[in-house]
Amino acid sequence: MADEIKRDTVDYRDPTPFDNSKLQSLSEISKAMRHKTYGEDTREAMAQQGEALAKLMQETGGNQSAEVAAARGNFELLGIREDAQDNAIIAAQSTANGKFDTSQAESYLKSITALPETFANLAAIKAKYPSGKNGLMVAADNGHKYIWANGTWTDAGIYQSVGVADSSVGLDKLTDMAIRTTFVTSKDGAPQLDSRSLVLDFNAKSDRPFIVTNEDHIVQIPLGSKVAFDFSESTVVSILANRKTGVITVHGKGTDIISDGNIIIGYIRTIGNQILVSGAISESLMIDGLPNRNYFEGSGQITLTPSPNGVPNFNSKTMSVDFLSTSGSEAIITKGRANYKVPAGLIAQPTGSIIQNGGRSFKLWYNVSNSSAWVTSYGDKPTDSSLLLGQFFASDAIIRSSINMTIDGHFPDEEFFSFTPSHNGNPYYDIKTNTLDFNSYTDTPYVRYNGVNTTIPHGYFIKVPELVDGSTARILFNPATIEFKSTGWYPGIPTGFIQVASIRLTRTSGAISQGAFEIDYLGNHGNNGYTKQSKYIKQIAHRGFNVSAPEQSKLAYTLASTYGVNEWEGDIQFTLDNVPVLCHDDNIKSHALDSNGNALTSDVLISQTNYADLIKYDFGSVKSTKYKGTPILSVEEMFKLARIYDANMHLEFKNDYDDAKIQNLVNLVNKYGIEKNLSWESFNSTYFKKVVKLLPKIPLEFLTMLNDDNEVTRLLADMDSFKSDGRNLIASADFYNSSVDRVNRVTDYGYQIYIWTVDDDNAVNKFADCLVSGFISNGNVNVNGTIRKQLMS
């Protein structure tokens, strides 16, 4: 009965008066039951205790409450009385024996056991003890222990678990804080971090970025999400998203943030003026417009991203370099994973021997610690810890540079030079006569320099130094006299000339040409036939020169031509009244403002808007207020520009256009006679099927991610299905997913390939040794200059 009483927790006192003689009798019996066995015969003691208990039950009439109250005596709880009695026994035992007998206490403790009973399962426990029993019962089938509580057998969890088995914990058992997350950007683009204001914009304009923690849990980040960082209390800040609402918060190091309510998606750390990013968001984050993933961790490499105002300019009179940095439009210096904005108005000043002696070969230096910059002669270096940013040769309006720059405000080198061959074909090199013939007979080729087209006379050719195996000749051009000439490799370039191409006679593969135009070959060399292996690579302006101007605008394309890039890429959309225009997305919400300069608060679809209404929107202010009022460009206006600038166009089909839309495009192509200046692009080759029947000569460009070998196989089969009509077929592959091996497989199969979208020298150099025919760029990189530097290094 005593076992059924909850010690120290339940008060069983009966308010009914009780005879004190009963209390004394019950107290004596309780003491006898617990301690009278010491030194006496056990069975005799139990008999005496049973008789006393029976007498007590008769006196109380079986009243358990009265019985408990009697057993408790003048103590508030039964447990308190039992503890007092234990202490009294110990004291009495010590007094009687003169010392405490530990063996008797140990014997008493050993009588208490917690060993469980074991059963096959819970059903077996219930069968044996349907009315319950004190103690632990263990079921063998699941290893759980059961106790009798509140009139039922209750599961008390695993009995004596020894640990977690390998591979036994699933994602559903982990909190989001313990799971590696994946961050997916919005359709509007990557998150943007401004290193000056320390504001992170998630670019959630018309679409939400989201976070994937496991196959069942996706967290969407709210539209318009931005967050500011404060490094005043901590140099490390965590970026978190609420697992239910997606709301972004930031917390400094040491702040208690570990909870099931938050998901860590990244960390931002500052070291001096550097910003380092890690975590799920680091793969897509842009810092000051530059991809975080393109920085070189731990590298000492230093690179320059020009200001939107233009590339650096060398002043030949002051021998200084102006970075063209202005407030809000700074050039960016990147070292390792750190970005440094070049201060507004900074000009690299001449120092060292250059001040007294002048010179033609220079080096450009930059100190990231104090934002100073210097120009030295080739053999000098600053006295401070500046790092070499670039080196260049400048003389007589000619510049050779390891970085993209101008001299006295102009591009006098081949960046401003382009060559259009005659209808007779490319210039050809005749090894028997050592001449370069420009194939100018029934038709004349022409050059474009500094925005001016000049034809080459009929029958024009130049002498080339005699080449032997392993030697190279330079092909030079004088912009003032419109004259070509050739020299050997080592002689200096004559005043007034620039190098535009080279011819190399290799020891193994015949003649190879490099530079601004392709060269064919006549004659043979021993048992080797001369093969055409031009290293000329097209630079294609992705949506125009959009690094500086609104994308796919008239200015973006004319600016590209000004920089010598006469290959233009764009995207075709159709208005509600069937007018083709240039825009990447059907929805212009993130591309334009309304006629009052206000942001669009709802979707505006080109396909649901008439052209007359569409041209009222401002497509320039999103780029900069200086482009306010720029209208959307129609395909017809682009065709007009292409005729003026003799540009080639690469236009992407965004949808499977109906017959009326296809016929509209065909009519425009025929109206402006630009079939030879045009190629179609698409990720889905089925979109080509209608137009190829009407425009049989236009090349097709097959857009592809080229992310695995299966994609190479699919691409080649797709292109082969269009080979029968003899048109030019070109693959156009994503830079980030393509590998050198997969690109080589395409070219080895006989197809040309373009690479998109490349915006730094490393992206170009990755494929420099492949037979790539063109690079598509936003305008951040000088493709021809980069290739030339590598070939001439």
C-alpha positions in Angstrom: 0.0 0.0 0.0 2.8 2.3 0.8 4.2 1.8 -2.6 1.1 3.3 -4.1 1.6 6.6 -2.3 3.5 9.4 -4.2 6.1 10.6 -1.8 6.6 14.3 -1.2 4.1 15.4 -3.8 0.6 14.4 -2.6 -1.1 15.5 0.7 -3.4 12.7 1.9 -4.5 14.4 5.1 -8.1 13.7 6.1 -9.8 16.6 7.8 -11.8 14.2 10.0 -10.4 14.2 13.6 -8.4 11.1 14.4 -7.7 9.4 17.8 -4.0 10.0 18.8 -3.8 6.5 20.1 -4.2 5.3 16.5 -1.4 7.4 15.4 0.9 5.9 18.0 -0.2 2.4 17.1 0.3 3.0 13.4 3.7 4.6 14.0 4.9 1.6 16.0 3.7 -0.8 13.3 5.3 1.2 10.5 8.6 1.2 12.4 8.3 -2.5 13.0 7.7 -3.2 9.3 10.7 -1.2 8.2 13.3 -1.9 10.9 12.3 -4.7 13.3 13.9 -7.4 11.2 17.4 -6.2 12.4 18.7 -9.0 14.5 15.4 -11.0 14.6 13.9 -13.9 12.8 12.3 -12.6 9.6 9.2 -14.8 9.6 8.3 -14.0 13.2 8.7 -10.3 12.5 6.4 -10.5 9.5 3.7 -12.4 11.5 3.8 -9.8 14.2 3.6 -7.0 11.6 0.7 -8.6 9.9 -1.3 -9.0 13.1 -0.7 -5.4 14.0 -1.7 -4.2 10.5 -4.9 -6.2 10.7 -5.7 -4.7 14.0 -5.1 -1.2 12.7 -7.3 -1.9 9.6 -10.1 -3.0 12.0 -9.7 0.1 14.1 -9.8 2.5 11.0 -12.6 0.6 9.3 -10.5 0.2 6.1 -10.3 4.0 5.7 -7.1 4.4 3.6 -7.0 8.1 4.0 -7.1 7.7 7.7 -4.5 5.0 7.5 -2.1 7.3 5.6 -2.7 10.2 7.9 -2.0 7.9 10.9 1.2 6.6 9.2 2.3 10.2 8.6 1.9 11.2 12.2 2.7 14.8 12.9 4.8 15.1 9.8 3.4 17.1 6.8 4.4 14.4 4.2 5.0 10.6 4.5 8.4 11.0 2.9 9.6 13.5 5.6 8.5 11.1 8.4 10.3 8.1 6.7 13.5 10.2 6.4 13.3 11.1 10.1 12.8 7.5 11.0 15.8 6.4 8.9 17.9 9.0 10.7 16.6 7.8 14.1 17.5 4.2 13.3 21.0 5.2 12.2 21.5 7.2 15.4 20.1 4.4 17.6 22.3 1.8 15.9 25.4 4.0 16.4 24.5 4.4 20.0 23.9 0.7 20.7 27.0 -0.5 19.0 29.3 2.4 19.6 29.7 2.7 15.8 27.7 2.7 12.6 27.3 -0.8 11.1 27.6 -0.2 7.3 26.9 -3.8 6.4 23.3 -3.5 7.7 22.8 -0.3 5.6 24.2 -2.0 2.5 22.0 -5.0 3.0 19.0 -2.7 3.1 19.9 -0.8 -0.1 20.6 -4.1 -2.0 17.0 -5.1 -1.3 15.9 -2.2 -3.6 16.2 -3.3 -7.3 15.6 -1.4 -10.7 16.2 -4.5 -12.9 13.5 -4.6 -15.5 11.4 -7.6 -16.6 11.7 -8.4 -20.3 8.9 -9.5 -22.7 8.6 -10.2 -26.4 6.4 -7.2 -27.0 3.9 -4.8 -25.3 1.1 -7.3 -25.8 3.0 -9.8 -23.7 3.4 -7.2 -20.9 -0.3 -6.4 -20.9 -1.2 -10.1 -20.9 0.9 -10.8 -17.7 0.0 -7.6 -15.9 -3.4 -6.4 -17.1 -3.9 -4.3 -14.0 -0.3 -2.9 -13.9 2.7 -3.5 -11.7 5.5 -1.3 -10.3 8.9 -1.4 -12.0 10.3 -1.3 -15.6 9.1 -3.7 -18.3 11.1 -3.9 -21.5 9.8 -5.1 -24.9 12.3 -6.9 -27.0 10.8 -6.1 -30.4 11.5 -2.3 -30.2 13.8 -2.0 -27.2 11.4 0.4 -25.4 10.7 0.5 -21.7 7.1 0.7 -20.3 5.8 1.9 -17.0 2.3 1.6 -15.4 1.0 5.2 -15.2 -2.6 6.6 -14.9 -4.1 3.1 -15.3 -2.3 2.1 -18.5 1.1 0.9 -19.8 3.0 3.9 -21.0 6.0 4.0 -23.5 8.9 5.6 -21.7 11.4 5.6 -24.6 14.3 3.4 -25.6 15.9 1.5 -22.7 19.6 2.1 -22.3 20.3 3.3 -25.9 24.1 3.2 -26.7 24.2 5.7 -29.5 23.1 6.6 -33.0 23.7 4.1 -35.7 25.6 5.1 -38.9 23.4 6.5 -41.6 20.3 6.2 -39.4 19.4 9.9 -39.1 17.2 11.3 -42.0 16.7 14.9 -43.0 13.3 14.9 -41.3 15.1 14.4 -38.0 17.4 17.5 -38.5 16.6 21.1 -38.0 17.2 23.5 -40.9 20.2 24.9 -39.1 21.9 21.4 -39.4 21.2 21.0 -43.2 23.3 22.4 -46.0 21.1 24.9 -47.9 20.9 25.7 -51.6 20.2 29.3 -52.6 18.4 30.0 -56.0 18.4 33.5 -57.4 15.3 35.2 -58.7 14.7 35.5 -62.4 15.6 39.1 -62.1 19.2 38.2 -61.4 21.8 37.6 -58.8 21.8 39.4 -55.3 23.8 42.6 -55.4 26.1 43.8 -52.6 27.2 47.4 -52.6 30.5 47.5 -50.8 30.2 51.2 -50.0 26.7 51.3 -48.5 26.9 47.7 -47.3 23.4 47.0 -48.5 22.5 43.6 -49.9 19.7 43.7 -52.5 18.3 40.2 -53.3 17.1 41.4 -56.7 13.6 40.3 -55.9 11.8 42.6 -58.2 9.2 40.5 -60.1 10.3 37.1 -58.9 11.3 35.6 -55.5 14.6 34.0 -54.8 14.3 30.8 -52.7 16.2 28.5 -50.4 16.1 24.7 -50.6 16.9 22.9 -47.3 15.6 19.4 -48.2 13.3 17.8 -50.6 10.2 18.9 -48.6 11.2 22.4 -47.5 11.5 25.5 -49.8 11.6 28.9 -48.3 10.7 31.9 -50.6 12.3 35.3 -49.9 9.8 38.2 -50.1 9.8 40.6 -53.0 11.9 43.8 -52.5 14.1 42.2 -49.9 17.1 44.2 -48.9 19.3 44.2 -45.8 22.1 46.4 -44.5 25.2 45.2 -42.6 26.7 46.7 -39.5 30.2 45.7 -38.7 30.6 48.1 -35.8 30.3 45.3 -33.2 31.5 42.2 -35.2 33.7 41.6 -38.2 31.6 38.5 -39.1 27.8 38.8 -39.9 25.4 35.9 -40.5 22.7 36.2 -43.1 19.5 34.4 -42.1 16.1 33.7 -43.5 13.1 32.9 -41.4 12.0 29.3 -42.3 8.3 30.3 -42.4 8.2 33.8 -43.8 11.6 34.0 -45.7 12.2 37.4 -44.1 16.0 38.2 -44.1 17.8 39.3 -41.0 21.5 39.7 -40.2 23.3 39.0 -36.9 26.8 39.7 -35.7 29.1 36.9 -34.5 28.3 35.9 -31.0 24.5 36.6 -31.3 22.3 33.8 -30.2 20.7 32.8 -33.6 20.7 29.0 -33.5 17.0 28.0 -33.6 14.6 26.2 -35.7 13.1 29.5 -36.8 16.1 30.6 -38.9 18.2 29.3 -41.8 21.7 30.5 -42.3 22.4 31.2 -46.0 25.7 32.9 -45.8 28.3 34.8 -43.9 29.9 38.2 -44.7 33.3 39.0 -43.2 35.4 42.2 -43.3 39.2 42.1 -43.2 40.4 45.7 -43.4 38.7 47.0 -46.5 38.1 43.6 -47.9 34.7 41.8 -48.0 34.7 38.0 -48.0 31.5 35.9 -48.6 30.9 32.3 -47.8 27.9 30.0 -47.5 25.1 29.1 -49.9 24.7 32.7 -51.2 28.3 33.1 -52.1 28.0 31.1 -55.4 25.7 33.7 -57.0 26.4 37.0 -55.1 27.6 40.0 -57.0 29.8 42.6 -55.3 29.9 46.0 -56.9 28.7 44.3 -60.1 31.4 41.7 -60.1 30.7 38.0 -59.6 31.9 36.8 -56.2 32.7 33.3 -57.7 35.2 34.8 -60.1 37.6 36.1 -57.5 40.7 34.1 -56.9 40.9 33.0 -53.2 44.4 33.5 -51.9 45.7 34.8 -55.2 47.9 37.9 -55.5 46.5 38.6 -58.9 45.3 42.1 -59.4 42.9 43.0 -62.2 41.0 46.1 -63.3 37.4 46.5 -64.3 36.9 49.8 -66.1 34.6 52.5 -65.0 31.2 52.7 -66.9 32.7 56.0 -68.1 35.2 54.2 -70.2 38.6 52.4 -70.0 41.6 54.2 -68.5 43.2 56.8 -70.7 46.9 57.5 -71.1 47.9 61.2 -71.6 51.0 61.2 -73.7 51.9 64.7 -72.7 51.7 64.4 -68.9 52.5 60.6 -69.0 49.7 60.0 -66.5 46.7 57.6 -66.6 43.2 58.7 -65.7 41.0 55.8 -64.5 37.8 57.8 -65.4 36.4 57.1 -62.0 33.5 59.3 -60.9 31.2 59.0 -57.8 28.9 56.1 -58.4 30.8 55.0 -61.6 34.1 53.9 -60.2 36.6 51.6 -61.8 37.1 48.5 -59.7 40.5 46.9 -58.7 40.2 43.2 -57.7 42.9 41.5 -55.7 42.2 37.9 -54.6 38.6 38.0 -53.4 38.6 41.6 -52.5 37.2 44.6 -54.4 38.6 48.1 -54.2 36.8 51.1 -55.8 39.2 53.5 -57.5 38.5 56.9 -55.9 36.7 59.4 -58.0 39.1 61.6 -60.0 42.2 59.4 -59.3 45.0 59.9 -61.8 48.1 57.7 -61.8 51.0 60.2 -61.7 54.4 59.6 -63.3 57.3 58.9 -60.9 60.9 57.8 -61.0 63.1 58.2 -64.1 60.1 58.7 -66.4 59.8 62.3 -65.2 63.3 63.2 -66.5 63.7 60.8 -69.4 60.2 60.2 -70.7 60.0 56.9 -72.6 57.7 54.7 -74.6 57.4 51.6 -72.3 55.5 52.0 -69.1 54.1 50.2 -66.1 50.9 51.1 -64.2 50.9 50.5 -60.4 48.2 50.7 -57.8 48.4 50.6 -54.0 45.3 49.1 -52.5 46.2 50.3 -49.0 46.2 54.0 -49.7 44.4 54.1 -53.1 47.4 55.7 -54.9 48.5 55.0 -58.4 51.7 55.6 -60.4 53.1 55.4 -63.9 56.8 54.4 -64.1 59.3 53.6 -66.8 59.5 49.9 -67.6 62.6 49.3 -65.4 61.3 51.3 -62.4 58.8 50.6 -59.6 57.3 52.8 -56.9 59.0 53.1 -53.5 55.8 52.0 -51.7 54.1 48.6 -51.8 52.1 49.2 -55.0 51.1 46.2 -57.1 51.6 46.0 -60.9 48.3 46.6 -62.6 49.5 46.6 -66.2 52.2 47.5 -68.6 52.0 49.2 -72.0 54.0 50.7 -74.8 52.8 54.1 -76.2 54.3 56.2 -78.9 53.1 58.2 -82.0 49.4 57.5 -81.3 50.1 53.7 -81.0 49.6 51.7 -77.9 50.4 48.1 -76.9 48.9 47.3 -73.5 48.3 44.4 -71.2 45.1 46.1 -70.1 42.3 47.7 -72.1 43.1 51.5 -72.3 43.1 54.4 -74.7 45.8 56.9 -75.6 44.8 60.6 -75.6 41.2 59.5 -75.7 41.3 57.2 -78.7 41.7 53.5 -79.5 44.5 53.7 -82.1 45.2 50.0 -82.1 43.3 47.1 -83.7 40.4 47.5 -81.2 39.3 50.2 -83.7 40.3 48.1 -86.8 38.0 45.7 -88.6 38.3 44.1 -92.0 35.6 43.1 -94.4 36.8 40.8 -97.2 35.7 41.2 -100.8 33.1 38.9 -102.4 36.1 37.1 -104.0 37.1 35.7 -100.6 39.7 36.2 -97.9 43.2 37.6 -98.5 45.6 34.8 -99.2 49.3 34.3 -98.6 51.3 32.8 -101.5 54.4 31.1 -100.1 56.0 30.9 -103.6 56.0 34.6 -104.1 55.9 35.6 -100.4 53.0 37.9 -101.0 49.8 38.7 -99.2 47.1 39.3 -101.8 44.0 41.1 -100.6 41.8 39.3 -103.2 40.6 42.7 -104.5 39.6 42.0 -108.1 36.0 42.0 -109.2 35.0 43.4 -105.8 36.9 45.5 -103.2 37.4 44.7 -99.5 37.4 47.5 -97.0 38.7 48.4 -93.5 36.9 50.2 -90.8 39.1 52.3 -88.5 37.9 54.9 -85.9 34.4 54.6 -87.3 35.4 55.3 -90.9 35.1 52.8 -93.8 37.8 52.9 -96.4 38.0 50.6 -99.5 41.2 48.8 -100.5 42.3 49.4 -104.1 41.8 46.8 -106.8 44.6 44.3 -107.2 46.2 45.3 -103.9 48.9 43.1 -102.4 52.0 43.5 -100.2 55.4 41.6 -99.9 55.9 39.4 -96.9 59.4 38.5 -95.6 60.4 35.0 -96.6 59.3 32.6 -93.9 61.0 29.4 -92.7 59.8 26.9 -90.3 59.1 28.4 -86.9 59.2 32.1 -88.1 56.5 34.8 -88.0 55.7 37.9 -90.0 53.7 40.9 -88.7 51.0 42.4 -90.9 50.8 46.2 -90.2 48.4 49.0 -91.1 48.8 52.7 -91.2 45.5 54.5 -90.4 46.7 57.8 -91.9 47.7 56.5 -95.3 45.4 53.4 -95.4 48.4 51.3 -96.3 49.5 47.8 -95.3 53.0 46.5 -95.0 54.8 43.5 -93.4 57.9 43.1 -91.3 59.6 40.2 -89.5 58.7 39.5 -85.9 61.6 41.1 -84.1 62.0 44.5 -85.9 60.2 47.3 -84.3 56.9 48.6 -85.6 57.4 51.7 -87.8 56.0 55.0 -86.7 52.3 55.4 -87.7 51.6 51.7 -88.1 49.7 49.3 -85.9 49.8 45.5 -86.0 46.6 43.9 -87.2 47.6 40.4 -88.0 50.5 37.9 -88.2 51.4 34.9 -90.2 53.4 32.1 -88.6 54.9 29.1 -90.5 54.9 26.3 -88.0 57.1 23.2 -88.0 54.2 20.8 -87.9 50.9 22.2 -89.2 51.7 24.6 -91.9 50.8 28.3 -91.8 48.7 29.8 -89.1 47.2 33.4 -89.1 46.3 35.4 -86.1 44.7 38.8 -85.8 41.9 40.9 -87.1 41.2 39.0 -90.3 41.3 35.6 -91.8 44.0 34.6 -94.3 43.9 31.7 -96.8 47.0 30.0 -98.3 48.3 29.0 -101.7 51.2 26.6 -102.3 52.5 23.7 -100.3 55.4 23.1 -97.9 57.1 19.7 -98.5 54.6 17.0 -97.7 52.5 19.4 -95.6 49.6 21.2 -97.3 49.0 24.7 -96.0 45.8 24.7 -94.0 43.6 27.6 -93.0 43.8 27.8 -89.2 42.7 31.4 -88.5 43.1 32.5 -84.9 40.8 35.5 -85.5 38.0 35.3 -83.0 34.8 37.4 -83.2 33.7 39.6 -80.3 29.9 39.7 -80.2 28.2 42.4 -78.2 25.7 40.7 -75.9 22.6 42.9 -76.0 24.9 45.6 -77.3 27.7 47.3 -75.3 25.4 47.1 -72.2 28.1 47.5 -69.6 27.8 51.2 -70.3 24.4 51.7 -72.1 20.9 50.3 -71.6 20.8 46.8 -73.0 19.4 46.3 -76.5 19.1 50.0 -77.1 20.2 52.0 -80.1 23.1 53.5 -78.0 24.2 50.1 -76.8 24.7 48.9 -80.4 26.3 52.1 -81.8 28.6 52.2 -78.8 29.7 48.6 -79.5 30.5 49.7 -83.1 32.5 52.7 -81.8 34.6 50.2 -79.8 35.2 48.2 -82.9 32.6 45.4 -82.1 30.4 45.1 -85.2 28.7 41.8 -84.1 25.5 42.5 -82.2 23.3 40.0 -80.3 19.7 40.5 -79.2 16.3 38.9 -78.3 13.2 39.1 -80.4 9.8 39.7 -78.8 6.5 40.5 -80.6 4.0 43.1 -79.6 0.2 42.6 -79.6 0.0 44.2 -83.0 2.8 41.9 -84.4 5.8 44.4 -84.3 9.1 42.6 -83.5 11.1 44.5 -80.8 14.3 43.7 -78.9 14.0 42.7 -75.2 15.1 39.6 -73.3 11.8 39.2 -71.4 8.2 39.5 -72.4 7.5 41.3 -69.1 9.1 44.8 -69.1 8.4 45.4 -65.4 12.1 45.1 -64.4 13.4 46.8 -67.6 11.5 50.1 -67.8 9.7 52.9 -66.0 6.4 54.5 -67.0 6.3 57.8 -68.9 6.3 59.7 -65.6 9.5 58.0 -64.5 7.8 55.8 -61.9 8.6 52.1 -61.3 6.1 49.7 -62.7 4.0 48.2 -60.0 2.3 45.5 -62.1 3.3 43.3 -65.0 3.4 44.8 -68.5 3.7 42.1 -71.2 5.0 43.0 -74.6 2.8 40.4 -76.2 -0.2 42.1 -74.7 0.8 45.7 -75.5 0.5 47.5 -78.9 3.8 49.0 -80.2 2.5 52.6 -80.0 1.9 52.2 -76.3 5.1 50.3 -75.7 7.4 53.0 -77.0 6.0 55.4 -74.3 7.9 53.5 -71.6 11.4 54.6 -70.4 13.9 51.8 -71.0 17.0 54.0 -70.1 16.5 55.2 -66.5 16.8 51.7 -65.1 20.5 51.8 -66.2 21.1 55.5 -65.4 19.2 58.8 -65.2 21.4 60.1 -68.0 19.7 57.6 -70.4 16.2 58.8 -69.4 13.6 58.5 -72.1 15.4 55.7 -74.1 12.6 53.8 -76.0 12.5 50.1 -76.8 14.3 49.3 -80.0 12.3 47.7 -82.8 13.9 45.0 -85.0 13.4 47.2 -88.0 15.4 50.1 -86.4 18.1 47.6 -85.6 18.2 46.5 -89.3 18.6 50.1 -90.3 21.6 50.5 -87.9 23.1 47.3 -89.2 23.1 48.7 -92.7 24.8 52.0 -91.6 27.5 50.2 -89.5 27.7 47.1 -91.6 27.1 45.1 -88.5 26.3 41.4 -88.2 23.3 40.5 -86.1 22.7 37.4 -83.9 19.0 37.4 -83.0 17.4 34.8 -80.6 14.0 33.3 -81.1 12.4 33.4 -77.7 9.2 31.5 -78.8 7.7 29.3 -81.5 6.4 32.2 -83.6 3.3 31.8 -85.7 3.4 32.1 -89.5 2.4 35.8 -89.4 5.3 36.7 -87.2 7.8 34.7 -89.2 6.6 36.4 -92.4 7.0 39.7 -90.7 10.6 39.0 -90.0 11.2 37.7 -93.6 9.7 40.9 -95.0 12.0 43.0 -92.9 15.1 41.0 -93.9 14.2 41.4 -97.6 13.3 45.1 -97.2 16.7 46.0 -95.9 18.8 43.4 -97.7 20.6 42.2 -94.6 20.3 38.4 -95.0 24.1 38.1 -95.2 24.4 40.1 -92.0 22.1 37.9 -90.0 22.0 34.6 -88.0 19.2 33.1 -85.9 19.7 31.8 -82.4 17.6 29.5 -80.2 17.7 26.9 -77.4 15.0 25.0 -79.2 15.9 24.1 -82.8 12.2 23.4 -83.6 11.7 27.2 -83.7 13.9 27.3 -86.8 11.8 25.0 -88.9 9.4 27.7 -90.3 12.0 30.4 -91.0 14.6 28.1 -92.7 12.2 27.5 -95.6 11.8 31.2 -96.3 15.4 32.4 -95.6 17.6 29.5 -96.7 21.0 31.2 -96.4 20.8 32.6 -92.9 23.2 30.7 -90.4 21.7 29.0 -87.4 23.2 29.2 -83.9 22.2 26.4 -81.5 22.2 27.7 -78.0 23.3 25.1 -75.4 24.5 24.8 -71.8 26.9 22.0 -72.9 27.0 20.8 -69.3 27.7 17.1 -69.9 28.6 14.6 -72.5 25.0 13.7 -73.2 24.3 17.3 -74.1 27.2 17.2 -76.6 25.7 14.1 -78.2 22.2 15.7 -78.3 23.6 19.0 -79.7 25.5 17.3 -82.6 22.5 15.2 -83.5 20.4 18.3 -83.5 22.8 20.2 -85.7 23.2 17.3 -88.1 19.4 17.3 -88.7 19.9 20.7 -90.4 23.0 19.9 -92.5 21.1 18.9 -95.6 20.5 22.5 -96.9 24.1 23.4 -96.7 23.8 26.5 -94.5 26.3 27.5 -91.8 25.6 25.8 -88.4 27.2 27.1 -85.2 27.0 25.9 -81.6 26.8 28.6 -79.0 27.7 27.3 -75.5 27.5 28.7 -72.0 30.9 29.6 -70.5 30.1 28.5 -66.9 29.0 25.0 -67.8 31.2 24.2 -70.8 34.5 22.4 -70.4 37.5 22.6 -72.8 37.1 18.9 -73.6 33.4 19.3 -74.6 34.1 22.4 -76.7 36.9 20.5 -78.5 34.5 17.6 -79.2 32.1 20.0 -81.0 34.9 21.6 -83.1 36.5 18.3 -83.8 33.2 17.3 -85.3 33.6 20.1 -87.8 31.2 22.7 -86.3 32.1 26.3 -85.3 31.4 27.3 -81.7 30.7 30.6 -79.8 31.1 31.0 -76.1 28.8 33.1 -74.0 28.8 35.2 -71.8 32.4 36.2 -71.0 33.3 39.3 -69.1 36.9 38.8 -68.0 40.3 37.8 -69.5 40.3 34.5 -67.6 37.0 33.4 -69.3 38.5 34.1 -72.7 41.9 32.5 -71.9 40.1 29.3 -70.7 39.2 28.5 -74.3 42.0 30.4 -76.0 43.6 27.2 -77.3 40.3 25.8 -78.6 39.1 26.6 -82.1 36.5 29.0 -80.8 35.0 31.2 -83.5 33.6 33.9 -81.2 33.0 35.2 -77.7 29.8 36.9 -76.6 30.5 39.6 -74.1 28.6 42.5 -72.3 31.6 44.7 -73.0 33.8 44.2 -69.9 36.6 42.5 -71.8 38.5 43.1 -75.0 38.4 39.7 -76.6 40.8 40.4 -79.5 43.3 42.1 -77.2 43.2 39.3 -74.7 43.7 36.7 -77.4 46.5 38.7 -79.0 48.3 39.1 -75.6 48.2 35.3 -75.1 49.4 34.5 -78.6 52.2 37.0 -78.4 53.3 36.1 -74.9 
